[in-house]
Amino acid sequence: MVTENSQRLVADVEHELSNLFRRSRSAQMMMARRVHPEMDAAGYALISQIEFGTASGRAGVRASDVAQALGLDKSTVSRGLSQLETLGLIERVGDPDDGRARLLRLTETGAERFGAMRIQRQAEFRAILDRWETPDLAALARLLARLNLDLS
């Protein structure tokens, strides 16, 4: 049953998520600039997905997989990947499982810059979240996971 209180709580959650998303977009732009001064927020999303896809030791990721993971059109992703390649942050390599296909991976420079940015970002998060009680962190992680699952 929808009550006035539940409607107010939903409005509060929506407001706080809007604030979080706005801050996230701003932070994404700042993180992109830390990786490369000419990289934009869209490039940051792409390079993050490529890094995530190769973190398990895979040779690289397909552009179509990056597009699917981000929910973007292949042509949009292709333009962004071209920019990242021009900036020297990613490279295209042959797929060891399919000689016809090309995979994306970070260049040495891209990996170094992205890694340095990630270390700095994690230190910033740690500085904020170290002030939180363990049960609050556990609740936040659990509830964010639940929200992400429900949104998918």
N, C-alpha and C positions, 0 to 999 in steps of 0.2 A: 504494500500500500504506500502510495506517495503522500508524504506529509509535508507540511510547510518547512519543518526542520530538515527533512531529507532534501527538499528542493534547494534550500539555502546551502546545505553542505555540498551538493553537486555544483552549485554556482561558485562556491569557495574553491573547490578542487579545480574547476575549469579556469578560474582566475589565476590560481597558483601555477597551473600547467602552462598557461599563456605566458606568465612571467618567466618560467623556466625555459620555455622554447625560445623566447626572445633573447634571453641571456645566452642560451646555447648557440644561437645563430651568431651572435656577437663574438662569443668565445671561439667558435669555429673559424671565423675570419681571422682573429688574432693568431690562432694556432697555425692557420695556413700561412700567414705572413712569417711566422717563426721558421717554417720549413723553407719557404722561398718568398722573397718580397713581391714577386709577381704572381704568386699562386692565389686563387680566390677560394671562397668557401666550397664551391662545387668541386674544385680540384682536390681540396682536403678530403672530401667525402670519397672521392675516387681513390686517392692514394691510401687512405685508411683501409678501404675494402681490399685493395691489392695486397697491402701488408698483412691484413688479417688472413687472406686466402693463402698466403705463402708462409705464414708463421709455423705451420705444421711441417715444414720441410718440403712442401711441394715445389716443383720447378717453376710454377707460375700459375696464373689464373686466366681464364678466357674472358675476353671483353664482354661476351654475352652473359657470363655468370655475374660479372660486376654490374651490368645493367639490370639484371633480374634482381639481384640482392638489394639494389638501391631503388628499384621500382621506376627506372628511367628508360626512356626510348634509346635504342641502340645508336641512333644518329647523334643524340645529345651526348651520350657517353663517348662516342668516337671523337667529337670535337674537343672534349675535355682531356681525353687521353693524348690527343695530338699536342695540346698545350703542355701537358706534363712531360711528354717526350722531348719537346723543344727545350724545356727548362732543364733537361738532363736528369729528371727525377725517376723516370721509368724507362724501361726498354722492352722491346718485343723479342722473344726468343722462340726457337722451334719447340714444339711439343714433342717430348720423347715418346709419347704413346701414339701420336698421329702426326706423321711428317708433313701433312698438309696444313695443320693448324699452327697458330701462333699464340704464345702465352705472354702475359704481362708480368713483370716483376720489377721491384725497385732496383735502381742502379746502386752502386756503392754509395754515391753521394746522396741519393734519395733515402737510402736506409740510414745513413749516418744522421742526416738532418731530421728525418722523421723520428728516429730513436732519441735524439737529443730533446726534441720537442715533447715526446711522450714522457721522458724522465722528468722534465720540468713540470708538465701538466700533472703527473702523478704526485709530485711533491706538493703542488698547490692544493690538490684534493686532500692529500694526507694532512696538511696543515689545517684545513677546515674540519675534516672529519675526525681528527684526533681529539677534538673537543667533545665529540659525541660519546654517549654511553654505548657500550657494546650491544645491549638489547635494542636500542634505537637504530643502530646500524643494521642489525639483523632484520628488524622490522622493515626498514627502508628497502633493503635488498629484496626481501620477500614480496613486499607490496609492489615494487617496481617490476619485478619478474611477473607477477600476476597481471598487472596492468598491460605489460607488453604482450603477454600471451592472449589476453582478451582483445587487444587491438589488432592482433594478426589474423 
